[in-house]
Amino acid sequence: MSGTIRRMALGAIGAGLILSLYALQSDLDRQQAATPKLQRFMYLPQGEYLRVVTLGYEQVAADLLWIQAIQALGERSVSQEAGQWIARVLDVITTLDPRFVRAYEMGGIALSTIVPLYAESNRLLEKGIRENPRVWQLHFYLGFNYYFHFDDAAKAAENIARASRLPGAPEYLAPLAARLYVSARSPQVGIDFLVQMYERTTDENVKKVLEKRLKEVVVERDLLLLEETIARYRTHYRHAPSRLEDLVGPGLLHELPSEPFGGRYLYDPQAQTVRSSEVKERMKLYGRDMPR
């Protein structure tokens, strides 16, 4: 058999298999109308097997399954068991077509909101990042999951920082990553990150935004430093300092930090709190209670 004839035969077989897959799904829809649509995905073979038998028609098969998945997600309620099936079909779809970015995005969101299955959502997004490392949205959604569903601000900041460096990423991601680093009580990492972003950008408007955010993170770093030093002073001397200047000395601070906006750090000896004269609110990114 010549190469041309062999390719034509394999193509015909592949097309037949695709039509068979479509017919099988349609038959399941007719015969099992009483079964929730998501649970019907239990009949799917592994994605690796389908990649072999579709013979070059992997994207067509993925599209057909994606249509079914979208319809299934439109059902009024999705149980935990049904959610496991949707996670399975999304894995099959993205194995058939690893560059199907929309499936990773929508699937990652659906698994963290509709079902929810947070670990499965993370696995799908991580798979998408392995296959499509330069799509900033996948890094962003993974960071969102870590912050809102796993209470891990450090990993959230790490992923959103990666997203901010990728082509097409919106300008607000860099400041957001800095806020997340602060929430993880690692403001110095946020400062270092913002300095890198500032040095790399050529847009003056972006530079102004980054410069302001950088000063805000410096204020938060300084306030944390002063609070920790006050606690050390209190432990050592058995009483609170009466003024910030008392914090300069052996085992404490070499000098008081300068307020980056040109203001002063103000100390309340009664409450033992410190604030900036220029920044009215401490940096904080709310977690589960953040308005949506």
N, C-alpha and C positions, 0 to 999 in steps of 0.2 A: 504494500500500500504506500503510495507516494505521500510526501509530507503534506501537500495541499489537501489531499483527500482525508488524511488523518486529522488535520486541523478542522476540516469541515464536519467530520464525524463527531469529534469531541465537542465542537460548538453546538451541534444538534442535540447531543446528549445533555450538555449543560442547560440549554434552553428547555429541554424536556423536564429536567429536574426542577427548574425554576417554576415552570407551569404546574408541575406536580405539587410543589410546595404551596403554591397559591391555591390549587384545587383542594389540597388537604386542609388548609386553614379555612377555606370556605365551607368545606364539608363539616369541619368541627363546629363552625358557627351555626350551621343548620341543625346538626344532630344534638348539640349540647346547649341549646338556648337557655336552659335552666341553670347552667353552670356559669358562675362569674367569669367574665372574659379574661381577667388576669390569670386565673387558675388554669386556663387552657394552655398557657405557655409551658406547663409541666410536660407536654408531649414533645417539646423541642429537643433535638439532639444537641450535643455540645457544639459550640461555635467552631472549634478546630476541625471537627468532622464535616460540618457544613462547608467550611472553606475548601475542603478537598472535593466534595461531591458537586459543588456548584460550578466547578471548572471555568473560572474566570468571570462568573456572574455574581460574585460576592456582593457587590454594591447593590445590584437589583434585589437580591434576597434581603439585604439589610433594609432597603427602602420598604419592601413589603411588610417586614416585621415591624418597622418603625410606625407605619400607618396603623397596624393593629395595636401597638403600644399606646399611641396617641388616643385611639378610640377607648381603650381600656381605662386610661387615666381620666377619661371623662365620666366614669361611673360615679354615682353619688357618694359612695363610701368605699374605702380601701382598707381591708383588715391587715393585720400583721402577716398572716399567711399569704394573702394576695400580694402584699408588698414584696415578699420574698420572690414571688414569681416575676414581678416587674423588674426586680434587681437582676434576676436570671436572664430575662430577655434582653435587657440593656447590655449585659455582658456578652451575650451572643451577637447582638447587633454590632457592638464595637470590636468584637473579634473578627467578624466578617469584613467590616470596614473600619480599620483603626483610625482613619482620618475623618470620621463622621463627628465633627466637633459639636454639632447641634445636639447629638444624642448625649454626649458627655455633659454639656451645659444643662439642657432641660432635664436629663436624667438625674444629674447631681442635685439640682434644685428640688425636683419631685421627691427624691428619696430623703431629703432633709426637711420637707415641709408637709407633703401630702400623707405619707405613711405614718410616722417617719422612721427611717432606718439610717441613723447617722453614720455608723461604721461603714455600711454598704455605700452610702453616698461618698464618703472619703475614698473608698477603694476605687470607685468608678472615676472620680476626679483624678486620683493619682495615676490610674491607668491612662487617662486622657493626656496627662502631663508627660508621661513617658513617651507617648506616641506623637504628641503635638506640643513640645516644650516651649514654643514661642507664642502660644495663645495666652495672652495675659488674663483673660476671663477665667480660665480654669484655675490658675493660681489664686485669683481673687476669691472665687467661690470656696476653694479649700480653706483659705484664710478665714472667710466668714464662718464656715462650719467650726473651725477650731475655737473661734472666739465665742460664738453664740451657743454652741451645743456641747463643747468640751471644756469651756472655761479655761482655755489655754491661750492667753494673750501673747505669749512669746512666740508660739508657732504661728499664730495668726499674723503677727507682725512680720515674721520671716517670709511667709508666703505672699503677703501683700507687698512687701518690699521687692520681692522677685517680680511680681506682676508689674510694678511701677517702672521697672527697667526695660520692659519689653516694648516692641513697636506698637504704636496705637494706644498705649495705656493712657488714661486720662490724667490730667495734672494733679488731681486731688489725692491720688493714691500715695504719693510720697509723704504729704503731711499726715495722712491717715495712718500710714505705717509708723510714723514717729509717735503719734498719739497712742498707738497700741504698745510700742516699746515702753512708753511711760506707764501705761496700765500694767505692764508686766514688771514694773519697778526697775526697768533697765534704761533710764533716760540717756545715759552716755552712749549706748548703742544707737539710739535714735539720733543723737547729735552727730555721731560719726557718719551715719547713713545720709543725713541731710546735707552735711558738708560735701560728701561725694556727689550727691545730686546737684547741689549748687554749682560745684566746679565744672560739671559736665554740660550744664544747660547753657545755651546762648541767648535764650529769650529773656529779655529784661523784665517782662511782667512776671514770668515764672520765678525769676530770681528774687523779686520783691516778696512774693508769697513765701518762698522757701526761707528767705532771710527772717521774716516775721515769725514763721513757725519755729525756726532754729532758736531765736531768742526766747520764745515761750518754753521750749524744751529745756533751755539753759536755766531759766527761772525755776522750773520744776526740779531739775537736778540740784540746784543750789538750796532750794527749800528742804528737799529730802536730806541733803548733807547737814544743814543747820539743825534740823529736827533730830537727826541721829547724834549729832555732837552735843546737843542739849541733854539728850538722854544719857550720854557718857559722862557729861559734867555732873548731872544729878546723881549718878551712881557713885562717882568718885568723891564728891564733896558733900553728899547727903542733903543737898538743897539745890534748888533751881538757880540758874544765873539771873542776876538782876538786869543785865543788859547783854546785847550780842557781843560787845567787846570782851566780855569775860571769857568767851569761847576761844580766844587767841592765847595760846600758851602750850607748855609741854604736854604731849599726849593728846592734844586737841587739834586746833587749826593753826597753820602758820600765819594766815591772814583771812579776813572776811572776804567772801566773794563780792564782786561788783555786780549790781543789778544791770542787765544788758540793755534795758530801755532807757537808761539814764536816771532811773529813780533810786529808791532805797529799799532795803529789806527792813521791815518793821516787826518788832518783837513785843508781845504782850506777856509780861512776866507772871501775871495772875493766871492766865489760861495756858501759858507756856506754848504759845503758837507763834508762827512766823508767817508773814505774807509779804508780797511785793506791793509797793505803793502804786505801781503802774498796771499790774495785771489783777483784775478784779476777781477772777475765778480760777481755781486750780484746774489743771488739765485733767480731764477724766473722760473716758469713753464708756458709756453705760453698756451693761451686758444684757441680761435677759429682760430688763425693764425698759430698755431703750425704745422710744416710740417708733413705730414702723409706718 
